[in-house]
């Protein structure tokens, strides 16, 4: 089931370009959305979307990754800017190998971390190669420390400001 199928209010029904999607989307329609990697391997699905109440931006998508969890469900907070919306496949793409996710910082559904803790956030953002500053563009993991001080932006396509497909702009509130 995709976000278009979970659309209770008809916001994605008009295919002529009217309506909010994909530049602005309802958070409720994204819950349950599949997440795949760049090799088209299903990683899991979105269980919750965490809002930063100070900045008004989406901070994390809480995902349940599949394929290596064993007993019980383990959750993972993925920085929003690490996800890219695939409007054709109606899913999200996370550029992380499936085997590497075994090392991702995760938590149990009965023991959530303090997501406002700077140490925890730094660990999560370092793992995914993203910038913990609200509204910051995604960054390559090997340049995270140096580039945070300089404020440089992500050089990958979709971040130079000329991209007309807003769903490809990383580090934004829209995927």
N, C-alpha and C positions, 0 to 999 in steps of 0.2 A: 504494500500500500504506500503510495507516495503522498506528498503534500497536496497535490491536486485532488486526491481522493478524500483527504481529511478536511477539505475546505467546506466548513459549515455555512459560510456566508456568501459563497459565490464569488469571492474576490479573484479567483484564477480562471473563471469560466470564459471571460471575454478574450478571445485570441487575437483581437485586432490591435492589441497594445494598450488598451485602456485597463485600468485597475492597477493595484499596487505591485503585483509580482513581476519579475523577480527582484526589482530594486528594493522594495519593502515587502516583507512577508510577515504573516501572523505567526507568532512563536508557537502557538498551540498546534498549528498545522505541521510544524517541523519535528514535533515529538514523535518518535518511532521511525524517523527517516533513516534509511540505510546509509552507512559510511563504508566506502571502499578505498583501496589504495590505488596508486597509479598503474598497478599491474592488474586491475579489475578484480582483486580478491576482496571479498566481503570481510570487513573487519568487525562490524557490529552495528549498533543503532543508537540514536540519540534518545536518552531517557529524560533529560532535563536541560533547561537552558538557564544559566545563572547570570543575572543582571548586576552590574556594578551600580549600586544605588547612588553613589557620589557623582559618577560621570554620566550615568544614563545610558551606558553602552553595554552590549553583551560582552561578558568577560570569558565565560567558559561554556562549552557544551559538555554535559556529563554523558559519557558513553559507556555502554557495556560491550566490551570486545568479546568476540566469540572465537572458539577454536583452541583455547589453551587454559580455560578457567578451572577445569576440574569440578570440584564440588562447590556449589554456591555461585553467586554472581558477584564478580568484582567490577567496580566502577572506576572510571578514569575521567578526570577533568582535563579536557583538551582546550587550549586557548582558542577562542573563536577565530582569530586571524590565521590559525593553522589549517582551517577548513576552507574548502572552495566549493561553491554550489555548482553542480552539474545540472543545468536546466534541461538538457536533452534527456539524460538518464533519470532525472528527478531524484537526485541523491547528492550526498556530499563526498568529496574526495579529500583524503588525508594522505599527504606524501610521506608515508612511513612504511617500511617493510613490515610484514606481518610478524616475522620472527623478532624484530627489534621491540615490538610492543610488549613482549614478555618482560622487558626491563623498565617499562613505563611506570611512573609513580601512580599507584592506584589505592583504592580504599574499599572497605566493606560498606554495604548499604546501611548497616547499623552503627557505623562509626565514621561519620563524615569528618574530614579535616577542617581546620579553620582556614577557609579560602582567602581570608583577609590577611593572614600571616605572611609577611614579606619573605621569610625563609622558605615556606612551602611554595609560594608563588614563584620564587626564583628557581627552585628545583624543577617545577613543572615547565616553566618557560624555557629553561635551559635544555630540557629533554626534547622539546618540540622545536627549538630554534626560533622562538618568538620573543618579542620585546614586551616586558610586563607593563610598560607605561600605557595608560588608557588611550586608545585611539592610534597607537603606534602601528606602523606597518610590520609585517612579518620579516624576520631576519634570518640569515643563514646561521646555523649553530656555531660555526667556527669564528664568526665575526660578532657574536652577540656582545661579549664583554667590551670590545674596543668600540664598536659602533654605538653602543648605548650612550656613551659620553659625547660622541660627535653628533648624534642625532641623524645619521645618514639613513636613507630609506632603502627599501628592498629593491634591488635592480632587476628582478624578474619581470616578465611581461605582465601587464595588467596593473602596474604600480607607477607608471610614468605620468598618469593623469590624462592620457589621450585615448584610453580604451573606452569604447562605446558600450561594451557589455559590462554593466555595473556589477554583475555577479562575479566577475573575475578580479575585481579590485580587492587585493588582500589587505587585511588590517582595517577594513571598514566594518560597519555594523551589519552588512548585508551578505556576508559570506565571501 
